[in-house]
Amino acid sequence: MTAKFDIKHDFGVYEHTPDLAYFDSASTTLVPRQAVSATNNFLDSIVASARRGAHRLAVKGGAIVEDTRKSLATLLKTDKSQISFQKSIPTAVASFVYGYDWKTNKKNKIVIGQGEENSIFVSLLRSANILGLSAEIAPIDEKGNLLIDELERKVDDNTGLVAVSHVSPGIGMHNPIESVAEIVHQSNSLLLTDATRSAGLTSETLTALGSDILVLSANIGLMGPPGLAIQWIDKTLGETHKPGILGGSSVINVEDSSFEVALQPDKFESGYLNLPAIAGLDASIEYLTKLHSQGLTKHINKLSKYMVQRLAEIDSLIIYGEPTENNTIFGFNLNPEEGINCHDVSLFLDESNIAVRSGVLCAHSLVQSISEDGMIQASIHGYNSLEDIDRLVDTITVIASELL
């Protein structure tokens, strides 16, 4: 199977480190060569901003933005006007919250899933603090499952926004977004979903799950260059919502004491867009689409099933959550009761050119509720192989034999 789906040659990092086993894709996915080339070509031959310039380089920059927006719309099965490019997930979240008309809608509460990554979790807590809103946490159980009954109890008529991710960091739990959306919409609230760890990796239509806003980092499942986030918004909501952060081409007809907000998607794109990353993302989407036509999802499912099987062979390994063959993220520790720190294990693995993430994974509320001192996160993508998984598990087994 690995010979049939061997794509390592498409990634320059393997030329520099041929024996690399890369298991940190949930933090930053490797970028394919054609996306690197597209980014470099933009910087080398265009450079200019896409924002309403009349000269030919600016026009080329604008065309790249719209071509990439169209590619994303095709991938997400949506209208391109619903997609905007963002500087980061926290700024996208903050802009939405600051722009929401809490007073008119008679809302004063935000509900946040305990399993949210800090980009969502902390951004919403800070926004609530600034705006004088209440913020309540919808808890998870010891496995990391969102407690739906508790969520339903917390979401009421005062709730304006609820945040629940599609796939959680650290342990890769899949939240039932369709069910969450039903609960949220019963109270005329909005659902914000972080789709970072599922976009590009699932056959599900993320825009049809029932969320009102999706946010995601381009540099994870989509294999795009770092430094770019994406927002999708429900069409009707997008037409009426006025973002809290404005500037640049997100406004028109600016006078001394007034301005008009541009139409979507422009109004959601304040300031200078990260055009180099956008150019690279378009090439990444083209590459990713080709991989899906060649059986990427089937390949990842086979890897996931094998990862579950092999990790279970290590008696001293504590595996968190309830990983299945649908997981691309696996969280575990090597007998922490014996004082073996997750960072120590990560460093030992790195000595063998095996890259994993360790610590609280920028998801303090989630990770520390399961493992106070953090955990190891191993995550996969299409360039991984069964041999990579064997190396990971076999090396952990050696580490365990030497330390325990």
Secondary structure, DSSP 8 states (H G I E B T S, - for coil): -TTTT--GGG-THHHHSTT-EE-BTTT-----HHHHHHHHHHHHHT----SS--SHHHHHHHHHHHHHHHHHHHHHTS-GGGEEEES-HHHHHHHHHHHS-TTTTT--EEEEETT--HHHHHHHHHHHHHHT-EEEEE-B-TTS-B-HHHHHHH--TTEEEEE--SB-TTT--B--HHHHHHHHHHTT-EEEEE-TTTTTT-SS-GGGSS-SEEEEETTSTT---SS-EEEEE-HHHHHH---SS--GGGEES--SS--EE--TTGGG--S---HHHHHHHHHHHHHHHHHHHTTHHHHHHHHHHHHHHHHTT-TTEEE-S---TT-SEEEEEE-GGGT--HHHHHHHHHHTTEE-EEESTT-HHHHHHH-TT-EEEEE--TT--HHHHHHHHHHHHHHHHHH-
